[in-house]
Amino acid sequence: MKRILVPTDFSEHAEDALRVAAQIAKKNNSELILLHMLELPQQSNDAIMGGTSIPETMLFMKKANETLDEVASKNYLEGIPVTEIVKMDKPIHGITQISKDYDIDLIIMGSHGSSGVEELLIGSNTEKVVRNSEIPVLVIKKNIPNFNASDIVFASDFSDEAKKPFEKLLNFTKLFDSKLHLVTICTPNSFKPTHVSEKAMNDFVEEFNITNYTTQIYNDTNIEKGIINFSNRINADVIGMCTHGRTGFAHFFNGSISEGLVNHAVKPVITLKI
């Protein structure tokens, strides 16, 4: 893993993500790309057409660069190559472009989670990145002094379209010598006989050269609760899941279920686009 992108809005939750990124970078000799997206109000984007003046815009840029310098000088980043970028653009556009320009291997973002109608961290930008990123996104919910990924849950229906994102997850597991816990969540609304679920998982696994794994079928009232409860039961370190770029998260997840999972799970979640 050569480069890790960490978008930051200078919040506490973004720093939690940066701390985890620093631990992963030190473990793998990776470079950190520290990005702040400066999204000015719409009327400020066009100085010629009567918005904020160019001097004011430059002042915003100067302040953002100064604050990013302060973040990059944190003690826990010592010894890690850090590239600082302040980009004026809509966050999702800027993050996507920087990911391509710098050949990013992993994006790490913070989230405070939410309840009710609240959205994910950094406006709804974490949600948008998770939904659209071709690169795996690791979502961090709290400060983790000693990040570990020894046990990773991968919840899926184990259909063919899950194979490509699963390969990306395997690359992540190699960094930590992780044990994979493959699980099918069985609910009243998505019931499958045990022998059908077992065959799907076994056929899926046969296409990959993996040995450190388990397969499980877990019953619960709905998929989101099933993933969270199963992950808590085995004390997993990370939850892995597939996403789709159409209208939210897809696969055997629908939008509300998987957004709820990323939003409500306390554990880190790594998302992998189909």
C-alpha positions in Angstrom: 0.0 0.0 0.0 1.8 3.0 -1.3 -0.5 6.0 -0.7 -3.4 6.6 1.7 -5.7 9.6 1.2 -7.1 11.3 4.3 -9.6 14.1 3.6 -10.0 16.4 6.6 -12.3 19.1 7.7 -10.1 19.7 10.8 -12.8 18.2 13.0 -12.1 15.8 15.9 -13.6 12.9 13.8 -11.3 13.6 10.9 -8.4 13.5 13.3 -9.5 10.1 14.6 -9.3 8.9 11.0 -5.9 10.5 10.5 -4.5 8.8 13.7 -5.6 5.4 12.2 -4.1 6.3 8.9 -0.8 7.1 10.6 -0.8 3.7 12.2 -1.4 1.9 8.9 1.1 4.1 7.1 3.9 3.3 9.7 3.1 -0.4 9.4 3.3 -0.4 5.7 5.8 2.4 4.9 3.0 4.3 3.1 2.7 7.9 2.1 -0.2 10.0 3.5 -2.0 12.5 1.2 -3.6 14.9 3.6 -6.4 16.8 1.7 -8.6 19.7 2.7 -11.4 20.7 0.4 -12.2 24.4 0.5 -15.7 24.7 -0.7 -16.7 28.3 -0.8 -20.3 29.4 -1.0 -21.6 29.4 -4.5 -21.6 33.1 -4.8 -18.0 33.1 -3.7 -16.8 30.9 -6.5 -16.9 33.5 -9.2 -15.0 36.7 -8.3 -15.6 38.2 -11.7 -19.4 37.9 -11.5 -19.7 39.7 -8.2 -18.9 37.1 -5.6 -16.2 37.2 -3.0 -13.2 39.1 -4.1 -10.0 37.5 -5.1 -8.1 38.8 -2.0 -10.8 37.3 0.2 -10.6 34.0 -1.6 -6.8 33.9 -1.2 -7.2 34.6 2.5 -9.4 31.5 2.8 -6.7 29.5 1.0 -3.9 30.9 3.2 -5.8 30.1 6.4 -6.6 26.6 5.1 -3.0 25.9 4.3 -1.8 27.2 7.7 -4.3 24.9 9.5 -3.3 22.0 7.3 0.4 22.6 8.2 -0.6 22.4 11.9 -2.3 19.1 11.4 0.6 17.7 9.4 3.0 18.6 12.2 1.2 16.3 14.8 3.6 14.2 16.7 2.0 10.9 15.6 2.8 11.7 12.0 6.5 11.9 12.7 8.6 9.8 10.2 5.7 9.5 7.7 5.9 11.1 4.3 3.0 13.5 4.2 1.8 15.5 1.2 -0.5 18.4 2.0 -3.1 19.6 -0.5 -5.7 22.3 -0.3 -8.1 22.1 -3.2 -11.0 24.5 -4.0 -13.8 22.2 -5.3 -16.8 20.3 -4.2 -15.5 17.6 -1.8 -16.7 14.6 -3.8 -15.2 15.9 -7.0 -11.9 16.9 -5.4 -11.5 13.7 -3.5 -12.2 11.6 -6.6 -9.7 13.6 -8.7 -6.9 13.5 -6.1 -7.5 9.8 -5.8 -6.8 9.4 -9.5 -4.0 11.9 -9.7 -2.0 10.3 -6.8 -2.9 6.7 -7.5 -4.4 6.2 -4.1 -4.7 2.7 -2.6 -7.0 3.5 0.4 -9.2 6.4 1.5 -9.7 6.8 5.3 -12.4 9.1 6.5 -14.0 9.9 9.8 -17.6 9.7 10.8 -19.4 10.6 14.0 -22.3 8.4 13.0 -25.8 9.7 13.6 -29.4 9.0 14.6 -32.6 10.1 13.2 -32.2 12.4 10.2 -28.6 13.4 10.8 -26.1 12.6 8.1 -22.5 11.3 8.0 -19.5 13.4 8.9 -18.3 16.3 6.8 -21.7 17.3 5.6 -22.8 14.1 3.8 -19.4 13.8 2.1 -18.3 10.5 3.7 -21.5 9.0 2.4 -20.9 10.3 -1.1 -17.4 9.1 -1.2 -18.3 5.7 0.1 -21.1 5.5 -2.5 -18.9 6.5 -5.5 -15.3 5.7 -4.8 -13.6 3.0 -6.9 -11.0 2.8 -4.2 -11.7 1.1 -0.8 -12.9 3.5 1.9 -12.2 2.9 5.6 -14.7 4.7 7.8 -13.5 5.4 11.3 -16.1 6.3 14.0 -13.9 7.0 17.1 -10.4 7.4 18.3 -8.6 4.0 18.1 -5.2 4.2 19.9 -4.2 0.8 18.6 -5.9 0.0 15.4 -6.1 -3.6 14.6 -7.7 -5.6 11.8 -7.0 -9.2 13.0 -10.6 -10.2 12.5 -12.7 -8.8 9.6 -16.3 -9.6 8.9 -17.4 -9.7 5.3 -21.1 -9.8 4.9 -22.5 -10.6 1.5 -24.8 -12.8 -0.5 -21.6 -14.2 -2.2 -22.9 -13.7 -5.7 -20.6 -13.2 -8.7 -20.6 -9.4 -8.5 -19.1 -9.6 -5.0 -15.9 -11.2 -6.3 -14.1 -8.1 -7.6 -14.6 -6.1 -4.4 -13.7 -9.2 -2.4 -10.3 -9.2 -4.1 -9.7 -5.6 -2.9 -10.6 -6.7 0.6 -8.1 -9.5 0.4 -5.4 -7.0 -0.4 -6.3 -5.2 2.8 -6.3 -8.4 4.9 -2.7 -9.1 3.8 -1.6 -5.9 5.5 -2.7 -7.3 8.9 -2.7 -11.0 8.4 -6.4 -10.9 9.1 -8.8 -13.7 9.7 -11.9 -13.4 7.5 -15.3 -14.2 8.9 -17.6 -14.6 5.9 -21.3 -14.3 6.9 -24.7 -14.6 5.3 -27.4 -12.8 7.3 -30.7 -14.6 7.2 -33.8 -12.6 8.0 -37.5 -13.3 7.7 -37.5 -11.1 4.5 -34.4 -12.7 3.0 -34.6 -16.3 4.0 -32.5 -18.9 2.4 -32.3 -22.6 3.4 -29.0 -23.4 5.1 -27.8 -25.7 2.4 -28.3 -23.0 -0.2 -26.4 -20.4 1.8 -23.6 -22.8 2.6 -23.2 -23.8 -1.1 -23.1 -20.1 -2.2 -20.3 -19.4 0.3 -18.3 -22.5 -0.4 -18.5 -22.0 -4.2 -17.4 -18.4 -3.6 -14.4 -19.2 -1.5 -13.2 -21.9 -3.9 -12.2 -19.2 -6.4 -9.8 -17.6 -4.0 -6.6 -18.8 -2.4 -7.5 -18.2 1.2 -7.1 -20.4 4.2 -7.6 -18.2 7.3 -11.3 -17.8 7.2 -14.6 -19.0 8.6 -18.1 -19.2 7.1 -21.2 -18.4 9.1 -24.9 -18.1 8.8 -26.4 -15.6 11.2 -30.1 -15.1 11.9 -31.6 -11.8 12.9 -34.6 -9.6 12.4 -32.9 -7.5 9.7 -29.6 -7.4 7.8 -28.2 -4.3 9.6 -28.8 -5.7 13.0 -27.5 -9.1 11.9 -24.1 -7.7 10.7 -23.7 -5.5 13.8 -24.7 -8.3 16.3 -22.6 -10.9 14.6 -19.6 -8.6 14.5 -20.0 -7.8 18.2 -20.4 -11.5 19.0 -17.1 -12.5 17.5 -15.5 -9.2 18.6 -14.5 -8.3 15.0 -12.1 -5.4 14.4 -13.5 -4.2 11.1 -16.7 -4.8 9.0 -16.4 -5.2 5.3 -19.2 -4.6 2.8 -19.9 -4.0 -0.8 -21.3 -0.8 -2.2 -22.8 0.2 -5.5 -22.5 3.5 -7.3 -26.1 3.9 -8.5 -28.4 5.2 -5.8 -26.6 4.4 -2.5 -25.4 1.0 -1.4 -26.7 -2.1 -3.1 -25.9 -5.8 -3.5 -28.1 -7.7 -1.1 -28.1 -4.4 0.9 -30.6 -1.8 -0.1 -29.8 1.9 0.4 -31.4 2.4 3.8 -29.9 -0.8 5.3 -26.3 -0.2 4.4 -26.3 3.5 5.0 -27.7 2.6 8.4 -24.9 0.1 8.9 -22.1 2.6 8.1 -23.9 5.2 10.2 -24.7 3.1 13.3 -21.9 0.5 13.6 -19.3 1.6 16.1 -16.7 -0.5 14.5 -14.7 0.7 11.5 -16.3 -0.2 8.2 -14.4 -0.8 5.0 -16.5 -0.3 1.9 -15.7 -1.8 -1.5 -17.4 -0.7 -4.7 -18.9 -3.4 -7.0 
